[in-house]
Amino acid sequence: MKKVLPVAVLAAMAGVNSAQAVHVNPDGLGQVLLFPYYTAQEGQDTYIQIVNTTNQFKAVKVRYLEAYNSREVLDFNLYLSPRDHWSALVTADANGDGAVQTTSDTSCIVPNFVSNNPVPFRNYEYSGPDGDSVDGVERTLEGYVEVIEMGEVVMGTQNWPAAIKHVNGVPGDCSVLNAAWNAGGRWAVSGDNQPADGLQPPTGGLYGYGVIINVDEGTDATYDAVALDNFNNIAFHTEPGSLDPGLDDGIPLYDVIDGNQVISGVAGPSGGASAGLNAVSALIMHDTINNDYVLEPSIDAGTDWVVTFPTKRDYVNSGVVATAPFTNIWSRTQSRACESFDAVYYDREEGQENVDILDVSPRPPGDEPISLCYEANVLTFEGSDVLGSAIATDFDLASGFDNGWMKIDFTSGRAPLVAGANSFSGLPVIGFAVQKYVNGDVGGLLSNYVGNVTHKATRSVSSAP
């Protein structure tokens, strides 16, 4: 039976279930940070910022995933001092084909060539003889970011914290960490193969945010990463470039805050999704998302929505059918797995228009349901192309609906996610809207403005059959 508790008694759960269950931390601190979007398209750069607010040393996995199918394009280990702040820039490479990361931050990275060098993103995970039809490095120009704490670093057979600790702005000796992962090293498979040496379970306290900057237009759009806390209760320290830990490696216990209730459960595996992944999906399952759009002609306004499904890949890449709540498997020949949706949008004076996916067959020509076909999607209103996305889905509005808000409904035509005793309708989704106002040159000053608005969402949870 579903366990529903008032938020007022949440504090009383400390040490019982909530202290052990993964949850979205509304205060923005956690063991896992999900950045819904990065882009290096159309002259834009994205700054990724990660902060360790604790007095502990942290081993952190940083993973960039391309937008189509969450294939890894860059992965490395980051080691943070107490109170450390790390930043990096994602931009287009010199020839404009793919994305690169650059950083001048001194925090220890393994492998060490990632520091102080432009590192091109790679397309190995989706190219080759068994690759996707869209397999070029240009696919790396947009996607999203996972940051997962692997554990706290303490004294082991070596003084690992001394290597990480900043003194006068410089770490002690990052080469010690690189040597530990290289052939013959303490942590390496070809060495002592003891990656847990000096590692204790993660405790969280990380926060992050992204900044999308267009230098030519003089704009920036800043958003917060979604923070998951109590994701894992064991150290999981893996070599740089490993696909582990991932979002499927957390504990199966979850707490979902829904209004003034806490819905607790223990997820089990389903299809290609592990119990841990189903627990993470439960946290971000929403039947609807809601946000504004602004298309005011007098200021040449435009709006794009970022709609990201961070757990989608494992539900659509295994077997011959997708695992609920997703409905379509990943097609390598089409390089997509589409999810349709219903929508209703309003102007600012209560005018309303509905967009429904359901119809009888055959449909009128050109009347296919509007869909989101990727893992990190951009929905652009009336071709605004605020983010210059190469994979944007255009959403046309009825005449007279220049400004207003819209609700997307993900429930039609799909089975719910069953996570233990609870059933969640909709899709696991995060994201935000980007609004741009273009005034051009006003009195000799560039007067363009961009702002971000996080999606507002609802949940639909019932007892599993």
N, C-alpha and C positions, 0 to 999 in steps of 0.2 A: 504494500500500500504506500502511496505517496506520503512523504513526510513533509508537512508544511508548518513552519514556525514563524511567529511574528519577528520582525527585525529587532524589536525591543529585547528579545531573549537571545539574540545572536551572540552577545558577549558571554552569556552563560555557557555557550557551547565550546568555549575555548578549552582545549585539552580533551574534548570528547570527539565530535565529528568534524566541526569546521576547522579545527587546528590541523587536521590531517587531509582535508579535502581541497582539491584545486578549485579556484574561483577567480572571477574577474575582480581585481582590487579597484574599487571606485576612487581610491586616493592615488592611483597611478603608479604604485610601487609593486614590484613582483620579481619572480624568478624568470619569467618569460615575457618578452616584449614583442608585439606584433605591429610592425609598421605597414599600414595598408597599401602604400604606394611609393615607388620611386620612379623617376623619369629622367632621361637625358635626351628626350625628343625635342626637336624644334628650338634648339638653343637654350633649353632649360637645364639646370643643374639641381641636384638634390643633396642636401647636407643631412647626414645621419649623425645624431648625437646620442650618446649613451653615458649615463651617470651612475656611479656607485655611491649611494648615500650612506653606506655603513662603514664601520671601522675594521672590516675584514677584507682579506685579499680574495679576489674572485677569478675563477676560470670560466670563461664565457665563450660559447660557440656563436659566431656571427655568420649568417647564411643569407645570401641574396638569391631570390627565386624569380625566374622570368614569369611574365604575366599569363602566358597561354596555358601552361599545365604544371606550374610550380616545379619546373626542373631547375636543379641547382646550377647557378652560373658562377658563383664564387663562394668559398667557404674557408674560414680560418679560425684559429684559436686566439682569443684576446685575453690578456691577464691584467686585471685592474688592481691598483693600489687602493687602500682605504681612501674614501672621498674623491676618488679619481673621476675625471671627465675625459671621454674619448670622442673624437669627431672624425668624420671622413666625408669626402666629396665624391658623388657619382656624376660623371659627365660623359659626353660623347668623346670617343678617341679622336686622334688627330685626323684620321681619314674619314671619320663620320660613319663608319660601318656599325660599330658596337659601342657598348658602354665600358668605362674604366672607372676604377676606384683610385683615388689618391688621398694620402693623409700625411700631414707633417707632425701628427701627434706622436709623442715619445713613448706612450704606453707599450708594453711588450706584446708583440704579435708573433705567432709561429704559424707559417715560416716567416723568417725575418725579412725576406725580400718584399713583403707586402708593405713594410714601413718605408716611407720616403721614396716610393717608386709608384708610378702609374701602373696599375695591374689590370690588364684587359679581362673582361668577363669572357667566359668560355661557353661554347655550344656543344661540348662533347656529350652531354646527357640526352640530347634530343636529335643529334645528327648521326650520320653513318648509314650503313646498309639497312638497318632496322629503324632508322630515324623517322621523323615526321616530315610531312610535305613542306612545311615551313621550317627550315633548318639552319638558316644563316645567323650570323652573329648580330644582325640588326634586331633580332628577337630579344636580345638582352637589354635593349634600350629602355624598357619599362617592365616593372614587376613590383615585388614587395619584399620585405625583410623580416626574417625570424632571428631573434636573439634569445639564446637559452643558457641560463646559468648551469654549468656542469658541476660546480661544487666550490667550497671555500678552500683556499690553499693555506696549509699550515706547515710547520716543520716536519720534514720526513727524514729520509736517509741523507737529504741535503737541506740546506737552509733555503728552500724555495722562496719564502717571503722576501728574503734579503735581495734576491735577484729581481723581484718585481718592484720593491719599494722605491719611490721617487725621492731623491735627495737633490735639492737645488734644481728641481724640474727634470731630472734625468733618472731613469730606473737604474737599479744597482748593476745588473748584468743580464740583459735579455738573452745573450748567447748561451747561458746555462740552460734555459728552457728549450731553446732550439736543439742543443746537444742531447737533452733528455729524450727528445722525440726522434733524433737521427739514429742511424745504425749503431748498435751497441749501447744506446742510451737506456737509462733506467725505465722510462715510460714506453719505449719502442718495442714492437713485436720482435725485432731482430736484436733486442737487448735483453734486459731483465723482464720485460713485459709486465711491468707493475704500474699501470697508469693511475692506480688509486693511491700510490705512495704520496703522502702529503696532502691528500684530498679528503675533505669531510663533506657531508651532505650540504646542498645549497640552502640558503636561508632567505634569499630575495633581497629587497631593498634597492633594486635597479629601477631607473626610469629612463624614458627616451622620447625623443621627438624628431620629426623631420621638417626640413625647410626646403620648399621648391622655389627656386629663384630663376627669374628671367631677367638677365642683366640688361638686354637691349630695351625691354619694355619698362624696366625699373620697378618690377613687382616681386613680391615674395608671398608665399602661402605656407603657413606653419600649422602643423597638426601634432597631436600627442599620439604616442604609441599606446596600444591597448596592453595593459599589464595583467598577466595571470600569476597568481600567487599560490604557494603550496603545490606547485606542479609536480615535484618529485621529492622523495624523502631519502634518497640514496645518492651518493656521488656517482656521476656517470661521465668520466673524463675520457674523451676519445681523441684519436690523432687528428691533426689538421687535415681537412679534406674529407673526413668521414661523414656519411649521411646520418650518423647518429651523434648525439641524441636528436630526435625529431619530435614533432608534436604527438606522435604515437607512442612515446616512451614515458609518459607521465602516469601517475596513479589513477585508478579507475573511479575513485570517490570524487564526487563533485557537489558543490553548493551553488545553486543558481538563485540570485536575488531577483524576485519578481514583484515589483511594487513594495508592499509591506510584508512580504512573505519570503521565507527561505525554503527552496525546494532542494532536498538532499537525495542523493541516490548513489548506487554503485553500478557503473556501466559494464556491460559485457561486450565481447567482440561480435561483429556482424559483417558478413561478406568479406571484403578486403580491408575492413577497418578494425583496428585493435580496440580493446577496452579503453585504453588510455586516450586514443583519438576520439572515440565516441564521447568520453567525458569532456574533452576540450570542445567538441562540437556542441554539446549540450549547453555549455556556458554562453555561446554566442548565437544560439538558435533564436531566430525571430520570425514571426509570421508576417510582420510588416516592418518596413522602414519608411521614415517620413523626413522630408526636408524641403527647403525653399528652392525656387528658381527665380532668377531675375534676368529679364531680357529687354529692359527699358531702352527703347530706341534713342532717346535724347542723349544718353551717355554711352551708347554702343555697348550695352551690357551683355554679358554672356554667362552661362552656367554649365559646368560639368559636374557629374556625380561620379565619385570613385566607389565601386561596389566590389568588395573583395571577399572571396570564399577561401580562407586560409587552410581549411582541412579537406578541400574538395578532391585533391588528386587521388587519395587512397580509396575514395568511393567510386571513382569513375575509371580507374586504370586496371582493375582486376576483373578477370572473368569476361563473360560475354554480355552481361547485363550490369547496369549500375546498381550500387547499393543505396538503399534509402538513407537520406531523403532525396538524393539526386536521381535523375530519371534517364540520363543518356550517358553512354560510355564514351571515353575519349577515342576519337577517330584520328589515327595517324595520317590517313590520306587527306582528311579535311582540316587537320590540326585544330580541332575544336570539340567541345562537348557542351551543347547549348541547353540552357534552362529558361523557359518562357515564364512570364509573370503577368498578373493583372495589375492595373493601375487606375487610380482616380486622381484627377488634379483639379485644383480650384484657383480662381483668380482671388483678388483681395477683397471682393465684394460678394462672396458666397456663390459665384458662378461655378458650375461643376461640369466636368466631362469624364466619362468612363472609358477605359480601354480594357477589353476582356479578351482572354486567349481562347475561350470556348466558343465554338461555332459548329454548325453542321457542315458536312462535307458534300460536294466540293466547295472549297472557299473561292471567293472572287479572286481573279488574277491580281497578284501583287498584294494580297491581304494575308500574308503569313504572320504568325504571332511574333511580336517583338521579343528578342531573346538576349540573354547574357551568356556568351559562349566560352568565356575564359575564367581563369581563377582570380585575376585582378582585372576588373572591367572598368571602362569609362563610358558613361552614358552622357552624351552631349545633347543639349537642348537646342533645337532648331539650327544644328550645325555650328554651334558656338565655337567648338574646338579650342576651348580655353587651355587645355593641357596639351594640345597638338598630338593626341594619341593616334598611333597607327592602327589601333584595333577598336576605336570608338564606335559605339552603337548610337545612331542618331534617333532622337525622340522628337517627333513633330507635334506641335500643339495646335489646337483650334484657334481660329482668328479671334483676337481680342483677349487672349490669355498671355499677355506679355510678362506679367509678374504674378506670383502666387506660390502655392506649395503643392506637393504631390505625395501620395502614398502608394508605395509598391507592395503588392500582396503576393507572397510566395507560396500560398497554400494550395492553389488549384491544381488538380491533376497529379499530385505527388503524395506518396506515403510518408508518414512521419518518421522521425528518428526515435527509435526505442532505446532508451538508456536505462537498463534495469527496470524498476517499477514505474518509470515515467515515460510518457510519450510526448515528443516535442514536434509541433507543426512548423513548417516553413523551411528555411535554409540557414546554415551557419554563416553569418555575414558581419563584416565590419566595413567602415568607410566614412566618407565625408563629402560635402559639396564644396566646390570652388567657384566663387563668383568674381567676375572681373568687370570693372568699370573703366572705360577708355575715354579720357578727355583729351589725350594728345598733348600738344604743346600749348600751355596756357601761360601767357606772360613770360615766355622764355623758360618755363619749367615743365618738365615731363610730369603730367598729372594723370597717371594711370594707377588703379588701385585693385588689389586682389585680397580676398578674405576666405577663410575656411569655416565651415559650419559642420560639426559632427552630426551624423544621422541620428535621429531619434527613433526609437523602435518599440514594438510591443511583442509580447510572448503569448503563445497558446500552448498550455501544458495540461495534460490530463493523465489519469492513471493508465498504464499500459494494459492492453487486453491480455 
